């Protein structure tokens, strides 16, 4: 049984507390940690936004957010204690005339961690950090949390990092990628470095290829202002997918200290092959969804709700790439990455496909390669597909059957924390291991800029796919030319 260890008392200021991230993730995460006894009654949770709300309206908003995230009966007895921790202040954090005195009076002292969570757009990171400093809110125990993306390219990321670091030391900056807080993602480290079974096999000697997929069924209605400037590569591939790739491919660190883990991840990013005009067309696909069906519902295409000036938008809502890592361990092993909106199902998964046996003694089509499938969402868990004999006399028929570790079944008595709950507690503890460092962000953007520049130079064709499908045909050819296929969990395809 997992034990929830209480954290030391802290104060947290959430900028943008009336926004979707705060209401859907941050406030419920803090409420759940309070319910499990990790947050005590001396902590203060201070919301800051430009919205005009009195205390009653604010408390109702937080309560509704926590109720929506509660699985089952809402714990009324715990809510009354949590509500006592809450404060709200209407402040324009970027204004030179902002009155910060109410926030100062809400703090419980300077001798505890003081966390500033910037649940706002990246363009506000530097102005808010400078306002925090100018208002005298920062102490030696202060930490700042930045949500991805950090900038929109290498140059803007450098500007954001430099601006934030002019106020906060690097070891007090927590760059959040919530994927790193998922149980299955953390179990990548356990799988590789705590099980002697896998580490000797984790190389080009036995692995044929690796697939990483982050697929969503949701569309972009209501998010076009942000997304049309970002696209699938900046929004998902530059951070989530590259972080997963790093954890799969990195060398064993000396320890799980942040400095050692980050150093190994940076080596992977710097060894990741880039693109030029000659290779980008062959090894990448960019596409945009059109009208289609998600289940029984007919949904609009990406451009359908756009204003007239954006009706010719070429922003990709889907991207698939083939790349390699140019080092001794992984040379020759292709990594296939894809992400898209309005796809068949919502899933995030990693498929490690091992090489076929050197000689097949069971007949044509009888011996499938082993696969390790790591599911991040939904239904977190892992499955190792093994070949077994199908029961029956007088024949030798093989089937690929998984050894299945489902978190829901194996840990059915425990409701384990979601990613934000875990990462917020790591911020309080000052544990940076699951957060990105400055150089890591820069290396990821350098590779991403290379891809985007190659697309622009090559005038890469924008393909289309119907909503409710798994991308354009060309994405299948990306693997098909190599005699491979995308893993399909429904029919266990993927050769």
KAWOMO-V289572 format. One record per residue. RES is the residue in one letter. PSI is psi as a letter, one per 40 degrees, with the letter a starting at -180 (999 if undefined). BURIAL is I if it has 16 or more other C-alpha atoms within 10 Angstrom, else O. D_LAST is the distance of its C-alpha to the last C-alpha in Angstrom with 2 decimals. Layout:
{{RES & PSI & BURIAL & D_LAST} {RES & PSI & BURIAL & D_LAST}}
This chain:
{{X & h & O & 39.05} {X & i & O & 38.60} {X & h & O & 41.87} {X & h & O & 42.65} {X & h & O & 44.93} {X & i & O & 47.44} {X & i & O & 47.48} {X & i & O & 50.72} {X & i & I & 52.57} {X & i & I & 51.43} {X & h & I & 52.06} {X & h & I & 49.37} {X & h & I & 50.00} {X & h & I & 47.32} {X & h & I & 47.82} {X & f & I & 46.58} {X & e & I & 46.99} {X & e & I & 47.25} {X & i & O & 43.84} {X & d & O & 40.57} {X & d & O & 39.11} {X & d & I & 42.26} {X & d & I & 42.67} {X & d & I & 39.10} {X & d & I & 38.14} {X & d & I & 40.94} {X & d & I & 43.83} {X & d & I & 41.90} {X & d & I & 40.37} {X & d & I & 43.89} {X & d & I & 45.19} {X & d & I & 42.62} {X & d & I & 43.46} {X & d & I & 47.12} {X & d & I & 46.57} {X & e & O & 45.03} {X & e & O & 48.02} {X & d & I & 46.50} {X & h & I & 48.73} {X & a & I & 52.46} {X & e & O & 55.31} {X & e & O & 56.48} {X & i & I & 53.42} {X & h & I & 53.70} {X & h & I & 51.00} {X & h & I & 52.46} {X & h & I & 51.04} {X & h & I & 51.94} {X & i & I & 51.43} {X & e & O & 53.50} {X & i & O & 53.47} {X & h & O & 56.87} {X & h & O & 56.72} {X & i & O & 59.31} {X & d & O & 58.48} {X & d & O & 58.20} {X & d & O & 55.77} {X & d & I & 53.64} {X & d & I & 53.58} {X & d & O & 52.63} {X & d & O & 49.74} {X & d & I & 48.46} {X & d & I & 49.03} {X & d & O & 47.06} {X & d & I & 44.15} {X & d & I & 44.22} {X & d & I & 44.62} {X & d & O & 41.60} {X & e & I & 39.47} {X & h & O & 40.98} {X & g & O & 39.05} {X & a & O & 41.84} {X & h & O & 45.58} {X & h & O & 46.79} {X & g & O & 48.76} {X & d & O & 52.12} {X & d & O & 53.75} {X & d & O & 51.24} {X & d & I & 51.48} {X & d & O & 55.20} {X & d & O & 54.72} {X & d & I & 51.87} {X & d & I & 53.95} {X & e & O & 56.64} {X & e & I & 54.32} {X & h & I & 53.67} {X & i & I & 55.58} {X & h & I & 55.16} {X & h & I & 56.71} {X & h & I & 56.70} {X & h & I & 56.34} {X & h & I & 55.11} {X & e & I & 53.68} {X & e & I & 53.87} {X & h & O & 57.55} {X & d & O & 60.19} {X & e & O & 62.54} {X & h & O & 60.25} {X & h & O & 62.14} {X & e & I & 60.20} {X & d & O & 62.99} {X & d & O & 61.62} {X & d & I & 58.35} {X & d & O & 60.35} {X & e & O & 62.35} {X & d & I & 59.22} {X & i & I & 58.10} {X & e & O & 59.11} {X & i & O & 59.90} {X & e & O & 58.83} {X & f & O & 58.02} {X & i & I & 54.56} {X & h & I & 51.21} {X & h & I & 51.50} {X & h & I & 48.14} {X & h & I & 47.78} {X & h & I & 44.61} {X & g & I & 44.14} {X & f & I & 42.28} {X & i & I & 43.11} {X & i & O & 41.73} {X & d & I & 41.23} {X & e & O & 44.21} {X & e & O & 46.46} {X & d & I & 45.36} {X & d & I & 47.90} {X & d & I & 50.83} {X & d & I & 50.44} {X & d & I & 50.23} {X & d & I & 53.38} {X & d & I & 55.08} {X & d & I & 54.30} {X & d & O & 55.93} {X & d & O & 58.88} {X & e & I & 59.58} {X & f & O & 59.79} {X & d & I & 57.04} {X & h & I & 55.10} {X & i & I & 55.99} {X & e & O & 54.89} {X & e & O & 52.52} {X & i & I & 50.98} {X & i & I & 47.24} {X & h & I & 45.46} {X & h & I & 42.03} {X & h & I & 40.19} {X & i & I & 37.33} {X & i & I & 34.51} {X & i & I & 34.44} {X & g & I & 36.94} {X & a & I & 38.02} {X & e & I & 36.18} {X & a & I & 35.76} {X & d & I & 36.76} {X & d & O & 40.42} {X & d & O & 40.84} {X & d & I & 38.98} {X & d & I & 41.42} {X & d & O & 44.29} {X & d & I & 43.26} {X & d & I & 42.77} {X & d & O & 46.08} {X & d & I & 47.92} {X & d & I & 46.72} {X & e & I & 47.34} {X & e & O & 50.87} {X & d & I & 51.52} {X & i & I & 49.20} {X & i & O & 48.29} {X & d & O & 44.64} {X & e & O & 44.55} {X & e & I & 45.73} {X & h & I & 43.07} {X & h & I & 40.08} {X & h & I & 37.35} {X & h & I & 35.39} {X & h & I & 31.66} {X & e & I & 31.31} {X & d & I & 27.60} {X & e & I & 28.91} {X & e & I & 30.90} {X & i & I & 28.10} {X & d & I & 27.85} {X & d & I & 24.13} {X & d & I & 24.59} {X & d & O & 27.53} {X & e & O & 25.66} {X & d & O & 23.34} {X & d & I & 26.49} {X & d & O & 27.28} {X & d & O & 23.84} {X & d & I & 23.96} {X & e & O & 27.66} {X & e & O & 28.99} {X & h & O & 26.54} {X & e & O & 26.74} {X & d & O & 23.65} {X & d & O & 21.28} {X & d & O & 23.25} {X & e & O & 23.17} {X & e & O & 19.34} {X & g & I & 19.24} {X & a & I & 18.92} {X & e & I & 17.29} {X & d & O & 18.11} {X & e & O & 15.40} {X & h & I & 13.14} {X & d & I & 10.35} {X & i & I & 10.42} {X & h & I & 11.88} {X & h & I & 11.88} {X & h & I & 15.26} {X & h & I & 16.17} {X & h & I & 19.75} {X & i & I & 20.14} {X & i & I & 23.53} {X & e & I & 25.04} {X & i & I & 28.46} {X & a & I & 29.99} {X & e & I & 32.55} {X & h & O & 35.76} {X & e & O & 38.51} {X & e & O & 36.66} {X & d & I & 36.93} {X & d & O & 39.70} {X & d & O & 37.41} {X & d & I & 33.98} {X & e & I & 35.06} {X & e & O & 36.17} {X & c & I & 33.05} {X & i & I & 29.82} {X & d & I & 26.35} {X & d & I & 26.25} {X & d & I & 29.65} {X & d & I & 29.34} {X & d & I & 26.03} {X & d & I & 24.14} {X & d & I & 27.20} {X & c & I & 27.81} {X & d & I & 25.34} {X & d & I & 22.10} {X & d & I & 23.81} {X & d & I & 25.40} {X & d & I & 22.17} {X & d & I & 20.81} {X & d & I & 24.11} {X & d & I & 24.02} {X & d & I & 20.57} {X & e & I & 21.55} {X & i & I & 25.31} {X & i & I & 27.24} {X & h & O & 29.16} {X & i & I & 32.32} {X & d & O & 35.71} {X & i & O & 36.19} {X & e & O & 35.08} {X & i & O & 38.00} {X & d & I & 37.14} {X & d & O & 38.24} {X & d & O & 35.94} {X & d & I & 32.81} {X & d & I & 33.49} {X & d & I & 34.09} {X & d & I & 30.66} {X & d & I & 28.95} {X & d & I & 31.05} {X & d & I & 29.94} {X & d & I & 26.29} {X & d & I & 27.34} {X & d & I & 29.52} {X & e & O & 26.84} {X & h & I & 24.35} {X & h & O & 24.07} {X & a & I & 25.81} {X & i & I & 25.91} {X & a & O & 28.45} {X & d & I & 29.17} {X & d & O & 27.22} {X & d & O & 23.90} {X & d & I & 23.95} {X & d & I & 23.29} {X & d & O & 20.22} {X & e & I & 18.67} {X & i & I & 19.88} {X & h & I & 20.27} {X & h & I & 23.22} {X & i & I & 24.00} {X & h & I & 26.48} {X & i & I & 26.38} {X & a & I & 28.69} {X & i & I & 30.18} {X & a & I & 28.05} {X & h & I & 27.77} {X & h & I & 26.90} {X & b & O & 27.18} {X & e & O & 30.43} {X & h & O & 31.91} {X & h & O & 32.17} {X & i & I & 31.92} {X & i & I & 33.21} {X & i & I & 31.44} {X & d & I & 31.81} {X & e & I & 34.82} {X & d & O & 36.60} {X & e & O & 38.57} {X & i & I & 39.16} {X & i & O & 42.75} {X & d & O & 43.80} {X & e & O & 43.65} {X & e & O & 39.90} {X & e & O & 38.90} {X & e & O & 37.44} {X & h & O & 35.39} {X & f & I & 32.36} {X & h & I & 31.17} {X & h & I & 27.40} {X & e & I & 26.26} {X & h & I & 22.58} {X & h & I & 21.18} {X & h & I & 17.81} {X & i & I & 17.83} {X & h & I & 16.11} {X & i & I & 18.37} {X & i & I & 18.98} {X & h & I & 21.61} {X & g & O & 24.08} {X & i & O & 25.16} {X & d & O & 25.03} {X & d & O & 22.59} {X & e & I & 19.82} {X & h & O & 20.45} {X & e & I & 17.44} {X & h & I & 14.94} {X & h & I & 13.90} {X & h & I & 14.64} {X & h & I & 13.53} {X & h & I & 16.31} {X & i & I & 17.15} {X & i & I & 20.08} {X & i & I & 21.89} {X & i & I & 24.70} {X & f & I & 24.92} {X & i & I & 21.27} {X & d & I & 20.12} {X & i & I & 20.66} {X & h & O & 22.14} {X & i & I & 19.83} {X & h & I & 19.47} {X & i & I & 16.68} {X & h & I & 15.06} {X & h & I & 11.63} {X & h & I & 11.89} {X & h & I & 8.80} {X & i & I & 10.51} {X & i & I & 10.35} {X & i & O & 9.95} {X & i & O & 13.44} {X & d & O & 15.61} {X & h & O & 16.56} {X & h & O & 15.23} {X & e & O & 18.39} {X & e & O & 17.14} {X & i & O & 16.34} {X & h & O & 13.71} {X & e & O & 10.65} {X & e & O & 12.47} {X & h & I & 10.92} {X & i & I & 7.80} {X & i & I & 7.84} {X & i & I & 10.33} {X & i & I & 10.12} {X & h & I & 13.36} {X & h & I & 13.75} {X & h & I & 17.16} {X & h & I & 18.72} {X & d & I & 21.77} {X & i & I & 22.85} {X & a & O & 23.57} {X & g & O & 23.75} {X & h & I & 23.48} {X & a & I & 21.86} {X & i & I & 19.03} {X & h & I & 16.71} {X & h & I & 15.38} {X & h & I & 12.91} {X & i & I & 14.33} {X & h & I & 14.25} {X & i & O & 17.53} {X & h & O & 19.44} {X & h & O & 20.08} {X & i & O & 23.90} {X & i & O & 25.94} {X & i & O & 28.14} {X & e & O & 27.65} {X & i & O & 23.90} {X & g & O & 20.99} {X & h & O & 18.11} {X & i & I & 15.47} {X & i & I & 14.17} {X & h & I & 12.22} {X & h & I & 15.21} {X & h & I & 15.98} {X & h & O & 19.04} {X & h & O & 20.30} {X & g & O & 22.79} {X & h & O & 24.03} {X & d & I & 26.92} {X & d & O & 28.57} {X & d & O & 28.83} {X & d & O & 29.46} {X & f & O & 32.03} {X & d & O & 33.33} {X & e & O & 36.93} {X & h & O & 36.36} {X & g & O & 35.92} {X & i & O & 34.62} {X & i & I & 35.52} {X & a & O & 33.34} {X & d & I & 32.48} {X & d & I & 35.78} {X & d & I & 37.86} {X & d & I & 36.53} {X & d & I & 36.75} {X & d & I & 40.23} {X & d & I & 41.45} {X & d & I & 40.02} {X & d & I & 42.07} {X & d & I & 45.15} {X & e & O & 44.58} {X & f & I & 44.03} {X & h & I & 40.59} {X & e & I & 38.72} {X & d & I & 35.60} {X & f & I & 33.37} {X & i & I & 34.90} {X & i & I & 34.29} {X & i & I & 36.89} {X & d & I & 38.53} {X & d & O & 36.80} {X & d & I & 33.37} {X & d & I & 33.97} {X & d & I & 35.23} {X & d & I & 32.26} {X & d & I & 29.84} {X & d & I & 32.04} {X & d & I & 32.38} {X & d & I & 28.63} {X & d & I & 28.61} {X & d & I & 31.71} {X & d & I & 30.15} {X & d & I & 27.26} {X & d & I & 29.77} {X & d & I & 32.18} {X & d & I & 29.64} {X & d & I & 28.85} {X & d & O & 32.60} {X & d & O & 33.40} {X & e & O & 30.75} {X & f & O & 31.68} {X & h & I & 28.01} {X & h & O & 27.43} {X & h & O & 27.14} {X & i & I & 24.71} {X & i & I & 24.99} {X & i & I & 23.03} {X & h & I & 24.61} {X & h & I & 25.27} {X & e & I & 23.16} {X & i & I & 19.91} {X & f & I & 17.12} {X & i & I & 18.38} {X & i & I & 18.89} {X & d & O & 16.84} {X & d & I & 17.10} {X & d & I & 15.06} {X & d & I & 11.98} {X & d & I & 13.04} {X & d & I & 13.25} {X & d & I & 9.54} {X & d & O & 9.32} {X & d & O & 11.96} {X & e & O & 10.03} {X & f & O & 7.24} {X & i & I & 4.94} {X & i & I & 5.48} {X & i & I & 7.94} {X & h & I & 7.92} {X & h & O & 10.19} {X & d & O & 12.54} {X & d & O & 14.22} {X & e & O & 11.85} {X & f & O & 9.34} {X & i & O & 6.51} {X & h & I & 3.74} {X & 999 & O & 0.00}}
